[in-house]
Amino acid sequence: MRLHSGYEERRPRLDMISLMDVMFLILVFFVYSIFSMAVHRGIKVNLPSINGLPERGDPIVVSVTAENLLYLDKRPLPMDALIPAAVAMWKQTRRPVVISADREAKLGVGIELLGKLKNDGIERVVFQVKGSQ
């Protein structure tokens, strides 16, 4: 006598739940990988450490090196040419302006730069800092 359970007649099938789990894990891996690849587009400077709020958007970066040289988005410029160029970029895009100054740079250069940018009409100028560890 042969028992019939119905299991013998079932066709093979592909279980979609495990495939969806694998695809979700791959998606999570790529999302975390993208967040870890933050790119700094300015000049390499030794930033002061302090707790600060992150700036949103793609800022216009004005860098001050330890030798007090000025750069506008990696282009070296003297103060007389940098201020009008930064103001023109800001008027076109309305992106925030970030001053990225080395901790060895003279304080007077940073304050003068901040004052001139504010006096020429830029509403949002901030100093970039490195979060404290």
N, C-alpha and C positions, 0 to 999 in steps of 0.2 A: 504494500500500500504506500502510495506516495502522497506526501502532504504538500499542499500548494499554499505558499505564503504571499505571493504577489511580488516579492522582492526580485525574483528572477526576471520579471518582465520590465522592470524599470530601466530606462535608458540612462547612460552616463550624462552628467550635467556639470557645467562649470559654476562653481560657487562664487558669486559676484561680491559677497561681503568681504572675503579675504582680499580680493583684488582692490576693492575700494580702500581697505585699511592700508595696504601697501602704497597706493597712490597718495593717500593723505599723508603718510609718513614722509614720502619723497617731497611733497609740497611743503611741509613744515621744515624739512631740512634746507630747501632752497630759500625759503623766506628768512630763516635765521642766518644763512650764509650771506644773503644780501645785506642784512642789517649789520653784520660784522665787518663789511668792507667799506666803511665810511672813508671818504676821500677828503683829505685836507688840501685845498687848492692854493694855499698861500705860501709864503716864504717860511722856511723852518726857523722858528724863534723859540726861545725858552720862556714860556708863559708863566706869569705868577699864579700861584695856587690859591683858590678861594671857591667857596660854593657859589654857583651862579645858575641862573635859569638858561636853558638852551634857547638859542635864537632860531626862529622858524623861517623857513624859506631859504633861498639861495642868496646869501649876502654879497655885497661889494666889499672886498677885503683890502684894507689899507694896512700894509705891514711896515713896522719900524724895527730895523735890525739892531744888534748890539752896538754897531758902529754908527748908529743914527741915520742910516740910509733909508729912504722912503720908497715903497713899491706900491703900485696900484694894480691889483690882480696880477702879480708877478712881473710887472713892467716897472723898471727903475725910473723914477721921476723926481725932479727937485720939487720943493714945497710950492714954488710959484706955479708950476704946471700941474701938480697933482690936485690941488684944490679945485680949479675949474673943470678938470677932467672928471673928478669924482662927482661934482655937482651935476655935470651934464649926464653922466651915467645914471645918477639918482633920479633926475627929472624924467629921463626916458622910461625907466623901469620901476621906480618907486620901491626898489629893494632896500632893506636896511643896510647901513654902512657899519662895518665891524673894523675897529682898530686892533690889529694883532701886534702888540709891542713886546719886544724881548725885555726880560726883567733887568738886563744890563743897560738898556737904553736910558737916556736922560729923561727925567720926568718932564722937564720943560718942553721937549719936543712933542711928547704925547699931548700935553695940555694945550700947547699952541695949535696943534693939528685939530684937536677936538673943538677948540674955540673958533677956528677959522671955518671948519665945516658947518658948525651950528650957525655962525654969523652969515654964511652964504645961503642959508635956507634949508639945509638938510634937517629934517625933523627927528630922525631916529639914528643916532650915532651911539654905539656902545663899545666898550673895551672887551676883547676876548680874553678869557681866563681859562685855566686848566682846573678841573674839579679837584678838590683836596682828597688825598688818599687816607 
